[in-house]
Each structure stands twice: as structure tokens, then as C-alpha cells.
Amino acid sequence: MARISVIGAGVIGVSSAYLLARAGHDVTLIDAASEPGMGASAGNAAQLSWAYGDAMASPALLKHLPAIAMGCDPAFRIRWQLDRDFLCWGLKFIANTRFRCWWNNTQDILRLAEQSRHELAILLKETDVEFDYRVAGKLHLYADRQSFAAANSGVARKNALGFEQCLLTRVEAENIEPALAAYRGEIAGAVYTPGDALGDAAEFCRQLTAWMIERRRVSVLFGRRVSSFVQTGGVLTGLRFEDRDELRVDAAIVAAGPQIRSLISDLPEARDIRPVRGYSLTIPRTGLAPSISLTDVKRKLAFAAIGDRFRVAGLADIERPGAGFDARRFDTLKLAASAVLPDLFERSDELMRWSGERPVTPTSKPIIAASRRIKGLYINAGHGMLGWTLALGSARRVVDLFQ
Ligand SMILES: Cc1cc2nc3c(=O)[nH]c(=O)nc-3n(C[C@H](O)[C@H](O)[C@H](O)COP(=O)(O)OP(=O)(O)OC[C@H]3O[C@@H](n4cnc5c(N)ncnc54)[C@H](O)[C@@H]3O)c2cc1C
């Protein structure tokens, strides 16, 4: 039985620990925070987008890039950086906007999402974790005829791969989600995905960790930051913490999300991961809130009814690694959300504000691999916009590297 540590207790680390323990390993889950699910997983849009999976670098984004670069789209912000890593990442990202790359990347992501859905079904049978999981279905709302016409071919491609998706008029969409009658945004048409689900990612992390401690004897070390790796002749033998304390291990998985660069910046794998900051606002759920998940494609907003809460998430800010959040961006998000769903986000005393960084690669595909420099070290990071969706499939793939 190998002693394997997982560094990072976000959705990726917790899922990895769960499948490692199921495979019979002696697992220690470590996080710098005091409890699991406090990083990028904490306040995300909660979507389990089994049939979406579209890579971020796309031909559509390339067309829109001049407007983004000039600061004309409030949903995006780029802080230009004159460092080699940023330029390399940017050039690779742009190279991936070609249709062929985008579609290949998207298909790879969809396969990984399918693997996640399969693993989640097993987890739901095996454990009693509760995280407001629900097959809510999703509507992507298109504001104008041109973008809706382009969505048509996307749906045909997804249908050809076996995903259930269809095109709806506004009236048909309102029949599925009556709360849309009050939606102030333009709706030229919608794409309906009935099988997409949602769940609270942070609650998943907390509940599954508690279950693993009790039922799988997984050890946890929270409030402990790993600062470096102990190696002998290029083979990993231990982890060193900030306080210089050491833990002996046979192997480790780095699932440190956007912070991976500060831990293993000298490993080439980490350089392809950059933080892209997003924001969310959560309010108590009322009868006015849509029950189905919504994505407003033009405004890049995702709405989700999670248990007794209603959340809007959005914005994509490419910042310097380590830059904090910008409080003014909450106002940008609130303004955009209130423009389409007035009244809901008005009462600021009830708003829960959150900001987190998505760990994004130029391809939008995560890095799931053995380190090329340190034997015994594995990486499971870089899940970008879709980490919650891809968590269990990625965990399956990283655990399979140990067979
Ligand atoms: C606004 C927003 C909305 C999103 N919406 C969705 C969505 O609807 N659906 C979806 O699928 N995805 C969504 N995502 C993306 C998803 O949330 C992320 O991809 C995912 O949470 C990444 O998980 P992670 O476990 O890699 O990182 P994290 O959740 O950040 O976990 C990494 C953990 O590692 C720990 N750590 C880092 N360094 C160290 C160290 N040296 N020592 C010890 N611990 C360390 C951190 O404390 C942290 O807890 C969204 C993201 C954002 C920001």
C-alpha cells in the first residue's frame, strides 16, 4: 500500500483522494486552508456541464479579441504583462483559437466530462454526501439572430456525438422555465441541454472529505502549506512544509489549482497554467429565481439555483499571478445581473460576494501527468472554466497513472 499525499483539497484534490483511497492507497489530503473547498471551488457557478465543455480559446473569441483587448467588453479584462511566460501562454492560447484546435480540444474535454459523469454516478451510489446535486437542465440564451444561427451548428455537432441538446424559441424556453418571462435581456433563441446538472462544489469537498476520513481512513492536514519537495536522486521521498516540518511519502499528486505555479514554478508543466479571475454573488433563493441553470451568452453570466440559494457568476480577468480581487468588479457583475433579472440582486445586505481564480491552460484541457523532472510526483491541475465538471474524470485519469 503506497503512501500518497494529495496537495490541495479543492474539487480536483478531494476527487483524487477519493479515488486513490478506493484503489486501496494510504492517502493524506493536505491544504493550506483550514478546510476543504476554500479555493477556486468555493463560490463557482455550480454547473456540471456534461454537454457544454467548449474550450475557451475558440474562433468566436478570436473575433472578439480586439474588443476585449481595448477594454470594450465588461465581462473580460486583461492586464498586459511583459513577461515571457505570459507572452508564451498568450501565443499558445491564440494558436488554439483555430477551428480545428478548438474542436479537437472541445471533444477531449467532452470525453473527460463524460468520464466524470460516470464516476459521479458511482460516487452517489457509494456515499451519502449531499451537496444540493440536481439534474436541473440548462438553457444557453442567445441575444441576437447571428449568434443563435452559429449555435445551430454547435448543437448539430454535439448531437452527432450523442449529446442531447436542442434549439428553442423564446416562447418554448419560457414554457420550460416560466421565470424567464421576467428576463429583461434579449433572447433570439436558446439551446436547451436537459441532462446538465449542478451542485455545490464547496459542500461536495467538505462532505466527501468527512466521509473519506470516517469510511476510508484518509488522513488530513489542513492549515499546512507545502513549500517544496524532498527528493533523492530525482525520486520524491517527502514533502516539506513552510514550518520546515517534513512528511515522508512514496508519491504525491499536486492539485493546487491556480497556485500551482508558486509551488512548482521550475517544472515546465506549471508554466502553461495561468489564473483567470472570476466573481460570483449569492442571494437567498426566492420564487422569482429561475430553477433551471441559465447562461447568458452575450453577457457571459451563469445563473444557478443551488438549494436555498441563487447565484450569478461571471467575468474573466487575466491578471498577474498573486494579484488580489478588485472590489469594483462585484459592481460590474451586479449591474450586468440586475440588467437581466431586476430586483433579485438589489438588496446588498443579503449578497454574498466571492472571487476566485480559474487555473486556465491555452487548450482549456487540464494537465494530468507524471512530472518529467521528479519521479513519484504527479500533476492534476489546470481545469480552467470547468474544474467542477471535470473533477472526477480527472481524478480517475490521475489514479490510473499509478496502475
Ligand atoms: C467564477 C467562477 C465560476 C466557475 N464556474 C464553474 C462551473 O459552473 N462549473 C465548473 O465545472 N467549473 C467552474 N469554475 C471552475 C472551477 O471552479 C475550477 O476549475 C476548480 O474549482 C479548480 O479546482 P482545483 O481543485 O484545481 O482548485 P482549488 O479549488 O483552488 O483548490 C486548490 C487548493 O490547493 C490549495 N493549495 C494551493 N497551494 C498549496 C500548497 N502549496 N500547499 C497546500 N495547499 C495548497 C489551495 O488552498 C486550494 O484549496 C468556475 C470558476 C470560477 C472562478
The ligand as an SDF file (V2000), in Angstrom:
LIG
                    3D

 53 58  0  0  0  0  0  0  0  0999 V2000
  -16.4030   32.4890  -11.1410 C   0  0  0  0  0  0  0  0  0  0  0  0
  -16.1280   31.0390  -11.4380 C   0  0  0  0  0  0  0  0  0  0  0  0
  -17.1670   30.2220  -11.8740 C   0  0  0  0  0  0  0  0  0  0  0  0
  -16.9280   28.8900  -12.1860 C   0  0  0  0  0  0  0  0  0  0  0  0
  -17.9700   28.0920  -12.5500 N   0  0  0  0  0  0  0  0  0  0  0  0
  -17.7620   26.7820  -12.8310 C   0  0  0  0  0  0  0  0  0  0  0  0
  -18.8480   25.9450  -13.1690 C   0  0  0  0  0  0  0  0  0  0  0  0
  -20.0060   26.3590  -13.1600 O   0  0  0  0  0  0  0  0  0  0  0  0
  -18.5980   24.6550  -13.4900 N   0  0  0  0  0  0  0  0  0  0  0  0
  -17.3320   24.1510  -13.4920 C   0  0  0  0  0  0  0  0  0  0  0  0
  -17.1630   22.9910  -13.8390 O   0  0  0  0  0  0  0  0  0  0  0  0
  -16.2740   24.9150  -13.1050 N   0  0  0  0  0  0  0  0  0  0  0  0
  -16.4670   26.2140  -12.7840 C   0  0  0  0  0  0  0  0  0  0  0  0
  -15.4100   27.0180  -12.4200 N   0  0  0  0  0  0  0  0  0  0  0  0
  -14.0590   26.4590  -12.4340 C   0  0  0  0  0  0  0  0  0  0  0  0
  -13.7660   25.6340  -11.2040 C   0  0  0  0  0  0  0  0  0  0  0  0
  -14.2740   26.2770  -10.0450 O   0  0  0  0  0  0  0  0  0  0  0  0
  -12.2530   25.4240  -11.0750 C   0  0  0  0  0  0  0  0  0  0  0  0
  -11.7330   24.9100  -12.2780 O   0  0  0  0  0  0  0  0  0  0  0  0
  -11.9590   24.4240   -9.9700 C   0  0  0  0  0  0  0  0  0  0  0  0
  -12.5340   24.8630   -8.7640 O   0  0  0  0  0  0  0  0  0  0  0  0
  -10.4750   24.2180   -9.7810 C   0  0  0  0  0  0  0  0  0  0  0  0
  -10.3630   23.3060   -8.7170 O   0  0  0  0  0  0  0  0  0  0  0  0
   -8.9540   22.9610   -8.0760 P   0  0  0  0  0  0  0  0  0  0  0  0
   -9.2210   21.9140   -7.0640 O   0  0  0  0  0  0  0  0  0  0  0  0
   -7.9610   22.7220   -9.1540 O   0  0  0  0  0  0  0  0  0  0  0  0
   -8.5090   24.3300   -7.4030 O   0  0  0  0  0  0  0  0  0  0  0  0
   -8.9290   24.9680   -5.9590 P   0  0  0  0  0  0  0  0  0  0  0  0
  -10.3650   24.7620   -5.6810 O   0  0  0  0  0  0  0  0  0  0  0  0
   -8.4220   26.3730   -5.9750 O   0  0  0  0  0  0  0  0  0  0  0  0
   -8.1150   24.0800   -4.9530 O   0  0  0  0  0  0  0  0  0  0  0  0
   -6.7300   24.1750   -4.8370 C   0  0  0  0  0  0  0  0  0  0  0  0
   -6.3810   24.0470   -3.3720 C   0  0  0  0  0  0  0  0  0  0  0  0
   -4.9820   23.9030   -3.2500 O   0  0  0  0  0  0  0  0  0  0  0  0
   -4.5810   24.5310   -2.0560 C   0  0  0  0  0  0  0  0  0  0  0  0
   -3.1500   24.8250   -2.1740 N   0  0  0  0  0  0  0  0  0  0  0  0
   -2.5400   25.5560   -3.1450 C   0  0  0  0  0  0  0  0  0  0  0  0
   -1.2190   25.5590   -2.9340 N   0  0  0  0  0  0  0  0  0  0  0  0
   -0.9780   24.8130   -1.8340 C   0  0  0  0  0  0  0  0  0  0  0  0
    0.1990   24.4560   -1.1130 C   0  0  0  0  0  0  0  0  0  0  0  0
    1.4230   24.8680   -1.5140 N   0  0  0  0  0  0  0  0  0  0  0  0
    0.0750   23.6770   -0.0130 N   0  0  0  0  0  0  0  0  0  0  0  0
   -1.1450   23.2430    0.4180 C   0  0  0  0  0  0  0  0  0  0  0  0
   -2.2940   23.5760   -0.2280 N   0  0  0  0  0  0  0  0  0  0  0  0
   -2.2070   24.3400   -1.3310 C   0  0  0  0  0  0  0  0  0  0  0  0
   -5.4510   25.7960   -2.0040 C   0  0  0  0  0  0  0  0  0  0  0  0
   -5.5650   26.2740   -0.6790 O   0  0  0  0  0  0  0  0  0  0  0  0
   -6.7750   25.2850   -2.5600 C   0  0  0  0  0  0  0  0  0  0  0  0
   -7.6680   24.8960   -1.5450 O   0  0  0  0  0  0  0  0  0  0  0  0
  -15.6160   28.3570  -12.0720 C   0  0  0  0  0  0  0  0  0  0  0  0
  -14.5890   29.1640  -11.5800 C   0  0  0  0  0  0  0  0  0  0  0  0
  -14.8320   30.4930  -11.2560 C   0  0  0  0  0  0  0  0  0  0  0  0
  -13.7210   31.3310  -10.7130 C   0  0  0  0  0  0  0  0  0  0  0  0
  1  2  1  0
  2  3  1  0
  2 52  2  0
  3  4  2  0
  4  5  1  0
  4 50  1  0
  5  6  2  0
  6  7  1  0
  6 13  1  0
  7  8  2  0
  7  9  1  0
  9 10  1  0
 10 11  2  0
 10 12  1  0
 12 13  2  0
 13 14  1  0
 14 15  1  0
 14 50  1  0
 15 16  1  0
 16 17  1  0
 16 18  1  0
 18 19  1  0
 18 20  1  0
 20 21  1  0
 20 22  1  0
 22 23  1  0
 23 24  1  0
 24 25  2  0
 24 26  1  0
 24 27  1  0
 27 28  1  0
 28 29  2  0
 28 30  1  0
 28 31  1  0
 31 32  1  0
 32 33  1  0
 33 34  1  0
 33 48  1  0
 34 35  1  0
 35 36  1  0
 35 46  1  0
 36 37  1  0
 36 45  1  0
 37 38  2  0
 38 39  1  0
 39 40  1  0
 39 45  2  0
 40 41  1  0
 40 42  2  0
 42 43  1  0
 43 44  2  0
 44 45  1  0
 46 47  1  0
 46 48  1  0
 48 49  1  0
 50 51  2  0
 51 52  1  0
 52 53  1  0
M  END
$$$$
